[in-house]
Amino acid sequence: MTRRSFPFLLGTAALVVLTTQLAACDRQPVRAEAPLRMVKLITPSTTAAGDYRFVAQVRQAQRADLSFENGGRVAGVMVDVGDTVRRGQVLATLDPEPAHLQILQAEAQVRSTAGQLQERRDQLRQQQAMHADGATSKLTLDAAQLAVTMADAAHSSATAALELAARAQRVSVLRAPYAGRIKARLAQPGALAAAGQVVLQIEGDSHPQVVADLPAALLPASLKPGAVVTARSAEPADANDATNTINPTNIIRLTLRGLADHIDAGGTVQAIFDLQPEPGPGHASLRSGAALSIAIDSGAKQVATLPLTAVAQGAKSGTGHVFVFHHTGNVLERRSVVLGCQRGDSIEVTEGLQPGEQVAGAGTAFLIDHQRVVPYQSASTLAAGEQP
């Protein structure tokens, strides 16, 4: 090997080493792209900032406390709580023996007074004939006439007593005044029931109403018969609904039927609302006695309401930001908003949101502007109460 070839060999070796290192770099695995963050989306609920909210109760327009007109021992109760009954159905009965004996007694009294009346009429005819012949005085004739009148009155009284006894026998059987459902059973067979004592409570099942006692001082002038208000049932929202925290089926529209024309001792006025007809199954799930939260518009500006977990509050009071979801590209937009009053675990958003927009419901501290996300879709059926 000559001195001139030695540098050439060193350069060749360096080139081989460099080529080997570059090939090793090409064989290193490519780093995987980070997975998209999953977020739960919610739609802000829209209410008036000055809405008045009251608790109301569902009841049936047809309802009655059923009792026996006359007291007696309860012989039988044929229905129980929750039973559906038809109009005219026998619900309960009293011991029939007292009413039967009263009828026998009244019938005997009718026969006795009828005989006495016939006897007095025969005597009157005799006195009239004798008076015509001049064999008796006018005074005797008048006494015979008076006896007939008194006998006729006694007979009428006995007849009325018989009718009352017959009525007592009829009303010893308690019948349903209309089709409905038994709400309460307050007497058992063998118990003594006084006249007018409530034995059963019944409600119709065709026309539910909503009743609320509203503070007279807070009633707006717009609340007049025919006004429409909204109410919300106590049922929880569907846990599988990833786009809304409020179940739309919980929103109920009510029409004001009427307001009481007087103020109760507590300064309240009773209001009766009718449920507006809804498509689908309607309000069949509303049971009598269920509580509703009704909102009466006070005329204030409509604002959006969000859970506190969906809002990142700013350093300055009344400011903050949310992350609005855009379906095109599945990206989040960081948007500044103006905040209003906080009510429990919710807060009002007075500016910055448009109706129908969806926002990230939680995790605002870990989100960034223009971040791509995946809407959360629950696969569990347990929260919805479904059977696996």
Legacy VTK file of the C-alpha trace (Angstrom):
# vtk DataFile Version 3.0
C-alpha trace
ASCII
DATASET POLYDATA
POINTS 388 float
0.000 0.000 0.000
1.323 3.369 -0.966
1.093 6.559 1.039
-1.197 8.040 -1.597
-3.855 5.262 -1.178
-4.096 5.572 2.643
-6.251 8.744 2.766
-8.535 7.236 0.166
-9.174 4.183 2.383
-9.938 6.361 5.402
-12.490 8.343 3.420
-14.146 5.178 2.172
-14.462 3.798 5.736
-16.035 7.014 6.995
-18.567 6.896 4.177
-19.522 3.322 5.062
-20.021 4.233 8.727
-22.204 7.239 7.817
-24.298 5.161 5.442
-24.823 2.516 8.166
-25.984 5.164 10.666
-28.435 6.671 8.186
-29.892 3.224 7.466
-30.338 2.645 11.208
-32.183 5.950 11.517
-34.533 4.917 8.728
-35.413 1.730 10.593
-36.562 3.575 13.809
-40.391 3.315 14.410
-42.503 6.401 13.629
-44.104 7.984 16.731
-47.937 7.412 16.776
-50.233 10.447 16.622
-51.887 11.298 19.949
-55.581 10.135 20.142
-58.330 12.717 19.914
-59.790 13.931 23.188
-63.367 12.858 23.885
-65.690 15.543 25.244
-69.295 15.550 26.384
-71.356 18.194 24.602
-74.291 20.051 26.095
-76.785 22.582 24.784
-77.431 25.610 27.016
-80.937 25.844 28.421
-82.678 29.118 27.665
-84.675 30.830 30.391
-85.565 34.368 31.306
-83.247 35.919 33.828
-86.232 37.144 35.772
-88.396 34.031 35.517
-90.419 33.256 38.616
-90.343 29.581 39.509
-92.956 27.921 41.704
-93.835 24.418 42.756
-97.122 23.098 41.385
-98.980 19.830 41.782
-100.748 17.600 39.302
-104.301 16.601 40.096
-107.347 15.287 38.262
-110.187 17.640 37.415
-112.646 14.927 38.504
-112.016 13.842 42.087
-114.280 13.030 44.992
-114.337 11.809 48.587
-116.895 9.007 48.685
-118.901 8.368 51.837
-122.184 6.768 52.903
-125.122 9.090 53.340
-126.202 7.173 56.441
-123.961 5.607 59.037
-123.632 1.905 59.592
-121.309 -1.048 59.722
-119.231 -1.572 56.583
-120.119 -4.939 55.112
-117.590 -4.961 52.290
-115.087 -2.896 50.305
-114.683 -4.325 46.823
-111.797 -2.159 45.576
-108.336 -1.150 46.695
-105.870 1.642 45.975
-104.910 1.833 42.321
-107.883 -0.150 41.024
-109.496 1.117 37.832
-113.277 1.340 38.094
-116.104 2.072 35.690
-119.031 4.379 36.251
-121.740 2.812 38.426
-119.508 0.013 39.699
-120.202 -1.108 43.287
-117.297 -0.036 45.475
-118.484 -0.685 49.050
-121.622 -1.704 50.959
-123.109 -1.301 54.434
-124.776 -4.012 56.478
-128.159 -4.304 54.683
-130.191 -5.540 57.699
-130.886 -2.140 59.345
-132.121 -0.656 56.058
-134.288 -3.738 55.416
-135.881 -3.494 58.868
-136.565 0.216 58.370
-138.396 -0.606 55.146
-140.536 -3.223 56.919
-141.356 -0.755 59.670
-142.248 1.965 57.175
-144.424 -0.402 55.141
-146.343 -1.374 58.281
-146.848 2.274 59.155
-148.143 2.978 55.644
-150.700 0.165 55.929
-151.821 1.369 59.369
-152.298 4.971 58.299
-154.026 3.877 55.103
-156.585 1.940 57.199
-157.114 4.896 59.507
-157.600 7.205 56.558
-160.198 4.897 55.028
-162.018 4.703 58.362
-162.085 8.496 58.761
-163.423 8.901 55.221
-166.253 6.436 55.929
-167.171 8.341 59.102
-167.140 11.607 57.166
-169.620 10.221 54.616
-171.916 9.115 57.448
-171.770 12.546 59.104
-172.463 14.234 55.791
-175.591 12.060 55.261
-176.823 12.659 58.827
-176.186 16.393 58.525
-178.255 16.453 55.324
-181.157 14.843 57.215
-180.712 17.311 60.084
-179.730 14.526 62.486
-176.299 16.054 63.380
-174.858 19.476 63.867
-172.442 21.404 61.719
-169.830 21.153 64.461
-169.893 17.359 64.345
-169.514 17.437 60.561
-166.518 19.758 60.805
-164.847 17.453 63.355
-165.255 14.498 60.984
-163.715 16.535 58.166
-160.754 17.472 60.381
-160.216 13.810 61.301
-159.964 12.907 57.609
-157.435 15.679 57.030
-155.269 14.486 59.924
-155.468 10.853 58.800
-154.472 11.838 55.286
-151.475 13.763 56.646
-150.409 10.768 58.745
-150.656 8.535 55.692
-148.548 10.956 53.609
-145.929 11.059 56.364
-145.783 7.264 56.517
-145.429 7.102 52.716
-142.538 9.576 52.844
-140.901 7.526 55.604
-141.136 4.458 53.366
-139.479 6.330 50.519
-136.702 7.476 52.853
-136.187 3.903 54.018
-135.986 2.755 50.405
-133.465 5.502 49.685
-131.412 4.506 52.733
-131.294 0.981 51.342
-130.138 2.240 47.944
-127.411 4.529 49.303
-126.073 1.768 51.537
-124.340 0.662 48.336
-121.480 2.974 47.311
-121.052 3.270 43.529
-118.447 4.988 41.371
-119.765 8.365 40.150
-117.557 8.165 37.049
-114.826 6.072 35.502
-111.488 6.541 37.207
-108.990 5.124 39.650
-109.134 4.577 43.409
-106.767 6.973 45.146
-107.242 5.985 48.804
-109.107 3.396 50.887
-109.957 4.711 54.350
-112.314 2.076 55.775
-112.233 -1.671 56.176
-115.041 -4.247 56.342
-116.506 -4.550 59.838
-115.730 -0.959 60.819
-118.454 1.478 61.834
-118.729 4.350 59.366
-120.459 7.548 60.440
-122.651 9.470 58.035
-120.395 11.482 55.750
-117.197 9.722 56.851
-114.847 9.298 53.871
-114.529 5.661 52.867
-112.840 5.918 49.456
-111.200 8.610 47.371
-111.564 8.433 43.601
-110.042 10.377 40.736
-111.004 10.479 37.087
-108.347 9.621 34.536
-109.329 11.777 31.580
-108.439 15.387 32.387
-105.395 16.201 34.567
-104.795 19.711 35.831
-101.926 21.539 37.497
-102.569 23.664 40.589
-100.178 26.195 42.099
-100.377 28.762 44.886
-98.655 31.851 43.464
-97.529 34.846 45.545
-99.884 37.672 44.699
-97.091 40.262 44.905
-95.058 38.551 42.147
-97.783 37.915 39.583
-96.966 39.722 36.318
-99.711 41.596 34.518
-99.348 39.241 31.535
-100.528 36.258 33.574
-104.160 36.064 32.516
-106.454 33.170 31.539
-105.130 31.694 28.312
-101.485 32.547 29.052
-98.988 29.750 28.340
-96.249 28.853 30.840
-93.682 26.078 30.926
-93.119 23.465 33.579
-90.572 20.754 34.171
-91.192 17.394 35.740
-88.951 15.900 38.386
-87.831 13.064 36.092
-84.080 13.036 35.386
-82.728 13.620 31.902
-81.745 10.690 29.716
-78.245 9.653 30.703
-77.544 8.506 27.109
-78.197 11.983 25.706
-74.717 13.314 25.030
-75.893 16.587 23.486
-78.199 17.975 26.147
-78.376 18.027 29.903
-82.142 18.588 29.811
-84.505 15.934 28.580
-86.938 17.608 26.153
-89.716 15.313 27.319
-89.488 16.955 30.736
-90.658 20.297 29.337
-94.438 20.651 29.720
-96.570 23.505 28.422
-99.483 24.683 30.514
-102.384 26.987 29.731
-103.790 29.085 32.555
-107.446 28.193 33.065
-108.130 30.709 35.804
-106.936 32.605 38.861
-108.778 32.807 42.162
-110.414 36.182 42.748
-109.285 36.327 46.368
-105.979 36.195 48.228
-105.406 33.448 50.781
-104.103 34.081 54.270
-100.541 33.397 53.119
-100.727 36.100 50.444
-101.071 33.582 47.614
-103.515 33.184 44.765
-104.505 29.759 43.509
-103.964 29.203 39.800
-105.300 26.277 37.770
-103.542 25.238 34.558
-104.553 22.816 31.818
-101.938 20.643 30.141
-101.529 21.379 26.467
-101.863 18.332 24.208
-98.518 16.963 23.104
-97.659 14.560 20.244
-96.720 10.998 21.035
-97.585 9.386 24.371
-98.507 12.769 25.845
-98.596 13.257 29.601
-99.559 9.711 30.547
-96.495 9.512 32.811
-97.741 12.384 34.992
-99.444 10.919 38.028
-101.773 12.709 40.344
-99.824 14.343 43.144
-96.631 14.720 41.078
-94.695 17.928 41.681
-93.803 20.256 38.827
-91.577 23.305 38.665
-93.358 25.982 36.659
-91.679 29.080 35.229
-93.659 32.283 34.747
-92.087 34.851 32.449
-91.436 38.126 34.219
-90.642 39.921 30.974
-86.860 39.874 31.461
-84.396 39.222 28.637
-83.831 35.586 27.668
-80.412 34.242 28.651
-78.615 30.914 28.340
-77.767 28.811 31.382
-74.821 26.403 31.585
-73.391 24.131 34.293
-70.397 25.590 36.100
-68.220 22.779 34.728
-68.722 24.092 31.167
-67.492 27.620 31.921
-63.955 28.783 32.657
-64.383 31.992 34.610
-61.962 34.819 33.913
-59.933 36.920 36.294
-62.374 39.778 35.882
-65.782 39.331 37.492
-68.528 38.525 35.014
-66.193 37.256 32.288
-65.117 33.821 31.156
-64.859 31.553 28.153
-66.381 28.362 26.814
-65.453 25.943 24.046
-68.045 25.904 21.275
-68.209 22.733 19.184
-68.292 22.957 15.381
-69.545 19.871 13.564
-67.502 20.793 10.493
-64.127 19.365 11.349
-65.154 18.389 14.911
-63.159 21.254 16.389
-63.612 23.442 19.438
-63.646 27.220 19.336
-62.560 29.105 22.424
-65.059 31.927 22.842
-65.265 34.673 25.426
-68.640 35.085 27.148
-70.279 37.461 29.595
-71.567 35.767 32.733
-74.601 36.609 34.834
-75.970 35.293 38.083
-74.967 31.943 39.505
-77.821 29.694 40.616
-76.655 26.596 42.430
-74.415 24.605 40.097
-75.463 26.639 37.027
-74.535 30.081 35.748
-76.147 32.460 33.276
-74.404 33.390 30.015
-75.808 36.747 28.960
-73.617 37.291 25.865
-71.449 35.210 23.557
-73.629 32.215 22.699
-76.141 31.696 19.927
-79.307 29.564 20.303
-78.686 25.903 19.562
-74.891 25.996 19.883
-73.216 23.153 21.749
-70.340 23.530 24.163
-67.958 21.219 25.974
-69.583 20.290 29.252
-66.422 19.745 31.315
-62.624 19.771 31.224
-62.273 23.377 30.041
-58.884 23.659 31.783
-57.446 20.947 29.495
-58.871 22.203 26.177
-57.327 24.582 23.663
-58.605 26.655 20.794
-59.156 24.819 17.450
-58.606 21.472 19.100
-60.085 18.468 17.310
-62.286 16.308 19.563
-64.702 13.386 19.466
-68.227 13.828 20.918
-68.834 11.500 23.837
-71.423 8.787 23.209
-72.349 6.639 26.202
-72.688 2.924 25.484
-74.071 2.057 28.926
-77.734 1.157 29.345
-77.665 1.113 33.152
-78.246 4.806 33.649
-81.242 4.746 31.353
-82.813 1.895 33.259
-82.715 -0.552 30.345
-82.407 -4.245 30.813
-79.203 -5.770 29.474
LINES 1 389
388 0 1 2 3 4 5 6 7 8 9 10 11 12 13 14 15 16 17 18 19 20 21 22 23 24 25 26 27 28 29 30 31 32 33 34 35 36 37 38 39 40 41 42 43 44 45 46 47 48 49 50 51 52 53 54 55 56 57 58 59 60 61 62 63 64 65 66 67 68 69 70 71 72 73 74 75 76 77 78 79 80 81 82 83 84 85 86 87 88 89 90 91 92 93 94 95 96 97 98 99 100 101 102 103 104 105 106 107 108 109 110 111 112 113 114 115 116 117 118 119 120 121 122 123 124 125 126 127 128 129 130 131 132 133 134 135 136 137 138 139 140 141 142 143 144 145 146 147 148 149 150 151 152 153 154 155 156 157 158 159 160 161 162 163 164 165 166 167 168 169 170 171 172 173 174 175 176 177 178 179 180 181 182 183 184 185 186 187 188 189 190 191 192 193 194 195 196 197 198 199 200 201 202 203 204 205 206 207 208 209 210 211 212 213 214 215 216 217 218 219 220 221 222 223 224 225 226 227 228 229 230 231 232 233 234 235 236 237 238 239 240 241 242 243 244 245 246 247 248 249 250 251 252 253 254 255 256 257 258 259 260 261 262 263 264 265 266 267 268 269 270 271 272 273 274 275 276 277 278 279 280 281 282 283 284 285 286 287 288 289 290 291 292 293 294 295 296 297 298 299 300 301 302 303 304 305 306 307 308 309 310 311 312 313 314 315 316 317 318 319 320 321 322 323 324 325 326 327 328 329 330 331 332 333 334 335 336 337 338 339 340 341 342 343 344 345 346 347 348 349 350 351 352 353 354 355 356 357 358 359 360 361 362 363 364 365 366 367 368 369 370 371 372 373 374 375 376 377 378 379 380 381 382 383 384 385 386 387
